[in-house]
Amino acid sequence: TYINKPGDVYNIIDRGNIAIALFNTRHISKTKGDPAKILTGRYYNDSVGHYCIIKGYTTNGKYFIVYDPIPSDWITNKKRYGDGETMLGKNRYYPVKELYRSMDKKVIEIHR
């Protein structure tokens, strides 16, 4: 699915679906403070191309609710889902403007 504005992602969510997006992590502000207590912003130091799963957005439309695994921890992190491949990550709130600016403008829409 091609997206031209953040509203296109909102529409995916409003249809009851999720979006998998490629993005560059350096464009997401890093959490200031303890990321276990402050759920906004990037919780790791990596500055690379990566992916996240966009699951929703806040009612004020300022944040996307995303699931984001740690990009550099693929080999050493043994916390995986039952498939043995998919790494557990964290649910975060990323500012819509930051994530949209850093995203590839083509997302995978997953129908639930």
DOROMAR-95214 format. One record per residue: residue in three letters; x, y, z of N, C-alpha, C in turn; residue number from 1. Coordinates in nm, 2 decimals, padded with zeros to 4 digits. Each point is the difference from the previous one (the first is absolute). Last residue first. Layout:
N
+--------+--------+--------+--------+--------+--------+--------+--------+--------+--------+-----+
| residu |   n_xx |   n_yy |   n_zz |  ca_xx |  ca_yy |  ca_zz |   c_xx |   c_yy |   c_zz | num |
+--------+--------+--------+--------+--------+--------+--------+--------+--------+--------+-----+
|    ALA |      X |      Y |      Z |      X |      Y |      Z |      X |      Y |      Z | NUM |
...
+--------+--------+--------+--------+--------+--------+--------+--------+--------+--------+-----+
This chain:
112
+--------+--------+--------+--------+--------+--------+--------+--------+--------+--------+-----+
| residu |   n_xx |   n_yy |   n_zz |  ca_xx |  ca_yy |  ca_zz |   c_xx |   c_yy |   c_zz | num |
+--------+--------+--------+--------+--------+--------+--------+--------+--------+--------+-----+
|    ARG | -00.65 | -00.81 |  00.96 | -00.02 | -00.08 |  00.12 | -00.13 | -00.08 | -00.01 | 112 |
|    HIS |  00.38 |  00.21 | -00.37 | -00.14 | -00.01 |  00.04 | -00.02 | -00.09 |  00.12 | 111 |
|    ILE |  00.42 |  00.32 | -00.19 | -00.03 | -00.14 |  00.05 | -00.15 |  00.00 |  00.05 | 110 |
|    GLU |  00.36 |  00.31 | -00.33 | -00.12 |  00.00 |  00.08 | -00.04 | -00.15 |  00.03 | 109 |
|    ILE |  00.47 |  00.27 | -00.13 | -00.07 | -00.12 | -00.02 | -00.12 |  00.01 |  00.09 | 108 |
|    VAL |  00.25 |  00.43 | -00.23 | -00.01 | -00.09 |  00.11 | -00.07 | -00.12 | -00.03 | 107 |
|    LYS |  00.28 |  00.45 | -00.22 | -00.08 | -00.12 | -00.03 |  00.00 | -00.08 |  00.12 | 106 |
|    LYS |  00.25 |  00.40 | -00.03 | -00.14 |  00.04 | -00.02 | -00.08 | -00.12 | -00.06 | 105 |
|    ASP |  00.43 |  00.03 |  00.36 | -00.02 | -00.02 | -00.14 | -00.15 |  00.02 | -00.03 | 104 |
|    MET |  00.18 |  00.26 |  00.43 | -00.05 | -00.13 | -00.06 |  00.02 |  00.00 | -00.15 | 103 |
|    SER |  00.10 |  00.37 |  00.33 |  00.10 | -00.10 | -00.01 | -00.04 | -00.13 | -00.08 | 102 |
|    ARG | -00.30 |  00.37 |  00.09 |  00.11 |  00.06 | -00.07 |  00.11 | -00.11 | -00.02 | 101 |
|    TYR | -00.37 | -00.12 |  00.26 | -00.04 |  00.02 | -00.14 |  00.11 |  00.05 | -00.08 | 100 |
|    LEU |  00.06 | -00.04 |  00.47 |  00.00 | -00.13 | -00.07 | -00.04 |  00.02 | -00.14 |  99 |
|    GLU |  00.01 |  00.39 |  00.25 |  00.13 | -00.06 |  00.00 |  00.00 | -00.13 | -00.08 |  98 |
|    LYS | -00.41 |  00.23 |  00.09 |  00.08 |  00.07 | -00.10 |  00.14 | -00.06 | -00.01 |  97 |
|    VAL | -00.30 | -00.19 |  00.32 | -00.04 | -00.02 | -00.14 |  00.09 |  00.07 | -00.10 |  96 |
|    PRO |  00.17 | -00.17 |  00.48 | -00.06 |  00.12 | -00.06 | -00.04 | -00.03 | -00.14 |  95 |
|    TYR |  00.03 | -00.41 |  00.33 |  00.09 |  00.08 | -00.08 | -00.07 |  00.12 | -00.06 |  94 |
|    TYR | -00.04 | -00.40 |  00.41 | -00.07 |  00.11 | -00.06 |  00.10 |  00.09 | -00.08 |  93 |
|    ARG |  00.01 | -00.55 |  00.15 |  00.05 |  00.13 |  00.02 | -00.10 |  00.10 | -00.06 |  92 |
|    ASN |  00.11 | -00.56 |  00.15 | -00.10 |  00.09 | -00.05 |  00.05 |  00.15 |  00.04 |  91 |
|    LYS |  00.34 | -00.42 | -00.08 | -00.07 |  00.08 |  00.09 | -00.11 |  00.08 | -00.07 |  90 |
|    GLY |  00.24 | -00.51 | -00.11 |  00.04 |  00.14 |  00.00 | -00.08 |  00.08 |  00.11 |  89 |
|    LEU |  00.15 | -00.54 | -00.19 | -00.08 |  00.09 |  00.08 |  00.05 |  00.14 |  00.00 |  88 |
|    MET |  00.10 | -00.34 | -00.41 |  00.05 |  00.05 |  00.12 | -00.11 |  00.08 |  00.08 |  87 |
|    THR | -00.01 | -00.41 | -00.38 | -00.05 |  00.13 |  00.03 |  00.04 |  00.05 |  00.14 |  86 |
|    GLU |  00.10 | -00.45 | -00.15 |  00.07 |  00.10 | -00.09 | -00.04 |  00.15 |  00.04 |  85 |
|    GLY | -00.18 | -00.42 |  00.19 |  00.15 | -00.01 |  00.02 |  00.07 |  00.11 | -00.08 |  84 |
|    ASP | -00.49 | -00.10 |  00.07 |  00.06 | -00.04 | -00.13 |  00.15 | -00.01 |  00.01 |  83 |
|    GLY | -00.27 |  00.15 |  00.37 |  00.00 | -00.14 | -00.02 |  00.06 | -00.05 | -00.13 |  82 |
|    TYR |  00.16 |  00.47 |  00.19 | -00.13 | -00.06 |  00.00 |  00.02 | -00.15 | -00.04 |  81 |
|    ARG |  00.40 |  00.25 |  00.25 | -00.07 | -00.01 | -00.13 | -00.14 | -00.05 |  00.02 |  80 |
|    LYS |  00.49 |  00.15 |  00.25 | -00.14 |  00.02 |  00.03 | -00.08 |  00.00 | -00.14 |  79 |
|    LYS |  00.48 | -00.01 |  00.07 | -00.06 | -00.13 | -00.02 | -00.15 |  00.01 |  00.03 |  78 |
|    ASN |  00.43 |  00.33 | -00.16 | -00.13 |  00.00 |  00.07 | -00.07 | -00.13 | -00.02 |  77 |
|    THR |  00.42 |  00.10 | -00.22 |  00.01 | -00.02 |  00.15 | -00.13 | -00.01 |  00.07 |  76 |
|    ILE |  00.02 |  00.09 | -00.48 |  00.07 | -00.12 |  00.03 |  00.00 | -00.04 |  00.15 |  75 |
|    TRP | -00.20 |  00.41 | -00.17 | -00.06 | -00.11 | -00.06 |  00.06 | -00.13 |  00.04 |  74 |
|    ASP |  00.04 |  00.50 |  00.11 |  00.00 | -00.11 |  00.10 | -00.05 | -00.13 | -00.06 |  73 |
|    SER |  00.02 |  00.47 | -00.18 |  00.13 | -00.06 |  00.01 |  00.01 | -00.13 |  00.08 |  72 |
|    PRO | -00.42 |  00.26 | -00.07 |  00.06 | -00.04 | -00.13 |  00.14 | -00.07 |  00.02 |  71 |
|    ILE | -00.45 |  00.00 |  00.32 |  00.13 |  00.06 |  00.00 |  00.08 | -00.04 | -00.12 |  70 |
|    PRO | -00.55 |  00.02 | -00.01 |  00.11 | -00.08 |  00.05 |  00.13 |  00.07 | -00.01 |  69 |
|    ASP | -00.52 |  00.18 |  00.01 |  00.13 |  00.02 | -00.05 |  00.10 | -00.09 |  00.07 |  68 |
|    TYR | -00.55 |  00.16 | -00.08 |  00.07 | -00.10 |  00.06 |  00.14 |  00.00 | -00.07 |  67 |
|    VAL | -00.38 |  00.42 |  00.07 |  00.08 | -00.09 | -00.08 |  00.06 | -00.12 |  00.08 |  66 |
|    ILE | -00.36 |  00.45 | -00.06 |  00.03 | -00.10 |  00.10 |  00.07 | -00.11 | -00.08 |  65 |
|    PHE | -00.02 |  00.54 | -00.10 | -00.03 | -00.13 | -00.05 |  00.03 | -00.10 |  00.12 |  64 |
|    TYR | -00.12 |  00.54 |  00.06 |  00.09 | -00.11 |  00.01 | -00.06 | -00.12 | -00.07 |  63 |
|    LYS | -00.23 |  00.42 |  00.01 |  00.14 |  00.05 |  00.01 |  00.10 | -00.12 |  00.00 |  62 |
|    GLY | -00.51 |  00.03 |  00.00 |  00.06 | -00.02 | -00.13 |  00.15 |  00.04 |  00.00 |  61 |
|    ASN | -00.36 | -00.03 |  00.36 |  00.03 |  00.13 | -00.05 |  00.08 |  00.00 | -00.13 |  60 |
|    THR | -00.12 | -00.41 |  00.22 | -00.13 |  00.07 | -00.04 |  00.03 |  00.15 | -00.05 |  59 |
|    THR |  00.38 | -00.38 | -00.07 | -00.07 |  00.06 |  00.11 | -00.12 |  00.08 | -00.04 |  58 |
|    TYR |  00.17 | -00.44 | -00.27 |  00.04 |  00.14 |  00.02 | -00.08 |  00.05 |  00.11 |  57 |
|    GLY |  00.17 | -00.52 | -00.22 | -00.10 |  00.10 |  00.03 |  00.05 |  00.14 |  00.01 |  56 |
|    LYS |  00.26 | -00.39 | -00.13 | -00.13 | -00.07 |  00.05 | -00.11 |  00.10 |  00.03 |  55 |
|    ILE |  00.49 | -00.09 | -00.28 | -00.08 |  00.11 |  00.04 | -00.14 | -00.06 |  00.04 |  54 |
|    ILE |  00.52 | -00.19 | -00.03 | -00.14 | -00.04 | -00.03 | -00.08 |  00.11 |  00.06 |  53 |
|    CYS |  00.53 |  00.01 | -00.19 | -00.09 | -00.01 |  00.11 | -00.14 | -00.03 | -00.04 |  52 |
|    TYR |  00.57 |  00.00 | -00.17 | -00.14 | -00.01 | -00.03 | -00.07 |  00.01 |  00.13 |  51 |
|    HIS |  00.50 |  00.18 | -00.23 | -00.06 | -00.09 |  00.09 | -00.15 | -00.01 | -00.04 |  50 |
|    GLY |  00.53 |  00.25 | -00.08 | -00.13 | -00.03 | -00.06 | -00.06 | -00.12 |  00.08 |  49 |
|    VAL |  00.32 |  00.31 |  00.28 |  00.01 | -00.09 | -00.12 | -00.14 | -00.01 | -00.06 |  48 |
|    SER |  00.25 |  00.14 |  00.45 | -00.03 |  00.10 | -00.10 |  00.01 | -00.06 | -00.13 |  47 |
|    ASP | -00.02 | -00.15 |  00.57 |  00.03 | -00.02 | -00.14 | -00.06 |  00.11 | -00.09 |  46 |
|    ASN | -00.04 | -00.06 |  00.50 |  00.10 |  00.09 | -00.06 |  00.02 | -00.01 | -00.15 |  45 |
|    TYR | -00.47 | -00.10 |  00.31 |  00.13 | -00.06 | -00.02 |  00.09 |  00.11 | -00.07 |  44 |
|    TYR | -00.47 |  00.06 |  00.10 |  00.06 | -00.05 |  00.12 |  00.13 | -00.07 | -00.01 |  43 |
|    ARG | -00.35 |  00.41 | -00.24 |  00.08 | -00.12 | -00.03 |  00.07 | -00.04 |  00.13 |  42 |
|    GLY | -00.47 |  00.27 |  00.03 |  00.14 |  00.01 | -00.05 |  00.07 | -00.13 | -00.01 |  41 |
|    THR | -00.39 |  00.06 |  00.36 |  00.02 |  00.07 | -00.12 |  00.14 |  00.00 | -00.05 |  40 |
|    LEU | -00.17 | -00.19 |  00.42 | -00.02 | -00.08 | -00.12 |  00.00 |  00.07 | -00.13 |  39 |
|    ILE |  00.19 | -00.01 |  00.53 | -00.04 |  00.10 | -00.10 | -00.01 | -00.07 | -00.13 |  38 |
|    LYS |  00.12 | -00.26 |  00.36 | -00.10 |  00.08 |  00.06 | -00.05 |  00.11 | -00.10 |  37 |
|    ALA |  00.34 | -00.31 | -00.12 | -00.10 | -00.09 |  00.06 | -00.11 |  00.08 |  00.06 |  36 |
|    PRO |  00.39 |  00.22 | -00.18 | -00.10 | -00.04 | -00.10 | -00.10 | -00.10 |  00.05 |  35 |
|    ASP |  00.27 |  00.40 |  00.26 | -00.01 | -00.15 |  00.00 | -00.10 | -00.04 | -00.10 |  34 |
|    GLY |  00.23 |  00.47 | -00.09 | -00.04 | -00.06 |  00.12 | -00.01 | -00.15 | -00.02 |  33 |
|    LYS | -00.07 |  00.28 | -00.40 |  00.07 |  00.07 |  00.10 | -00.04 | -00.06 |  00.13 |  32 |
|    THR | -00.01 | -00.20 | -00.53 | -00.06 |  00.02 |  00.13 |  00.09 |  00.07 |  00.10 |  31 |
|    LYS |  00.06 |  00.07 | -00.53 |  00.03 | -00.10 |  00.10 | -00.07 |  00.04 |  00.13 |  30 |
|    SER | -00.16 |  00.11 | -00.52 |  00.06 |  00.06 |  00.12 |  00.02 | -00.11 |  00.11 |  29 |
|    ILE | -00.01 | -00.09 | -00.53 | -00.09 |  00.00 |  00.11 |  00.08 |  00.05 |  00.12 |  28 |
|    HIS |  00.21 | -00.05 | -00.42 | -00.10 |  00.11 | -00.01 | -00.10 |  00.00 |  00.11 |  27 |
|    ARG |  00.34 | -00.35 | -00.08 |  00.06 |  00.13 |  00.04 | -00.09 |  00.11 |  00.01 |  26 |
|    THR | -00.11 | -00.45 | -00.17 | -00.02 |  00.02 |  00.14 |  00.06 |  00.14 |  00.05 |  25 |
|    ASN | -00.22 | -00.15 | -00.48 |  00.13 |  00.02 |  00.05 | -00.01 |  00.05 |  00.15 |  24 |
|    PHE | -00.35 | -00.33 | -00.29 |  00.03 |  00.14 |  00.04 |  00.14 |  00.00 |  00.04 |  23 |
|    LEU | -00.45 | -00.32 | -00.21 |  00.15 |  00.01 |  00.01 |  00.03 |  00.15 |  00.03 |  22 |
|    ALA | -00.47 | -00.29 |  00.12 |  00.07 |  00.11 | -00.06 |  00.15 | -00.01 |  00.01 |  21 |
|    ILE | -00.52 | -00.26 |  00.05 |  00.15 | -00.03 |  00.02 |  00.07 |  00.11 | -00.08 |  20 |
|    ALA | -00.52 | -00.02 |  00.21 |  00.09 |  00.04 | -00.11 |  00.14 | -00.04 |  00.04 |  19 |
|    ILE | -00.56 | -00.16 |  00.12 |  00.13 |  00.06 |  00.05 |  00.09 |  00.02 | -00.12 |  18 |
|    ASN | -00.58 | -00.01 |  00.08 |  00.13 | -00.07 | -00.05 |  00.12 |  00.06 |  00.07 |  17 |
|    GLY | -00.48 |  00.14 |  00.00 |  00.02 | -00.11 |  00.09 |  00.13 | -00.08 | -00.03 |  16 |
|    ARG | -00.18 |  00.42 | -00.19 | -00.06 | -00.12 | -00.07 |  00.02 | -00.12 |  00.09 |  15 |
|    ASP |  00.20 |  00.41 |  00.13 | -00.15 |  00.01 |  00.01 | -00.07 | -00.12 | -00.07 |  14 |
|    ILE |  00.47 |  00.04 | -00.04 | -00.04 | -00.04 |  00.14 | -00.15 |  00.00 |  00.01 |  13 |
|    ILE |  00.17 |  00.15 | -00.40 |  00.03 | -00.14 |  00.01 | -00.05 | -00.05 |  00.14 |  12 |
|    ASN | -00.02 |  00.46 | -00.08 | -00.11 | -00.07 | -00.07 |  00.02 | -00.15 |  00.01 |  11 |
|    TYR |  00.33 |  00.29 |  00.16 | -00.11 |  00.00 |  00.09 | -00.12 | -00.08 | -00.06 |  10 |
|    VAL |  00.38 |  00.07 | -00.26 |  00.03 | -00.10 |  00.10 | -00.12 | -00.01 |  00.10 |   9 |
|    ASP | -00.02 |  00.34 | -00.33 | -00.01 | -00.13 | -00.06 |  00.03 | -00.12 |  00.09 |   8 |
|    GLY |  00.06 |  00.45 |  00.14 | -00.14 | -00.04 |  00.00 | -00.02 | -00.13 | -00.07 |   7 |
|    PRO |  00.42 |  00.23 |  00.01 | -00.03 | -00.09 |  00.11 | -00.14 | -00.05 |  00.01 |   6 |
|    LYS |  00.19 |  00.09 | -00.48 | -00.01 |  00.09 |  00.12 | -00.03 | -00.09 |  00.12 |   5 |
|    ASN |  00.07 | -00.19 | -00.43 |  00.04 |  00.13 | -00.04 | -00.01 |  00.10 |  00.12 |   4 |
|    ILE |  00.05 | -00.57 | -00.12 | -00.05 |  00.10 |  00.08 |  00.05 |  00.14 | -00.04 |   3 |
|    TYR | -00.08 | -00.55 | -00.20 |  00.07 |  00.13 | -00.01 | -00.07 |  00.10 |  00.10 |   2 |
|    THR |  00.01 | -00.56 |  00.00 | -00.08 |  00.12 |  00.00 |  00.09 |  00.12 |  00.00 |   1 |
+--------+--------+--------+--------+--------+--------+--------+--------+--------+--------+-----+
